[in-house]
Amino acid sequence: MKRRDIEQLKTKPVAELEKLVREAREKLRKLRFDLAAGKVKNVSEIRIVRKGIARMLTYIYADKKKSNNV
């Protein structure tokens, strides 16, 4: 993810972030199957997708925690 993508994640609502997490997990699942089949050329993309999921989940949990403390 590029810096501007990360900045945009901070401003998105939780519902949209959750949708993006579902899509990223599906992409990760597909990449893992393709890796096992020998179709993946860029193996580092799996790591990038995993880190993106972690970032999105971090923003989701931070927003939920912030809304519970208010």
GIPENOR-V525744 format. One record per residue. N is the residue number from 1. NEAR is the number of other ideal C-beta (glycine too) atoms within 12 Angstrom. Layout:
n near
N NEAR
N NEAR
This chain:
n near
1 23
2 11
3 10
4 10
5 17
6 18
7 13
8 18
9 30
10 21
11 14
12 21
13 17
14 23
15 13
16 19
17 28
18 21
19 16
20 27
21 28
22 18
23 18
24 28
25 21
26 16
27 22
28 25
29 18
30 19
31 26
32 20
33 15
34 18
35 20
36 13
37 10
38 9
39 14
40 20
41 11
42 13
43 16
44 13
45 22
46 24
47 18
48 20
49 29
50 22
51 20
52 27
53 29
54 21
55 28
56 32
57 23
58 19
59 29
60 27
61 18
62 18
63 24
64 18
65 13
66 12
67 12
68 9
69 8
70 7
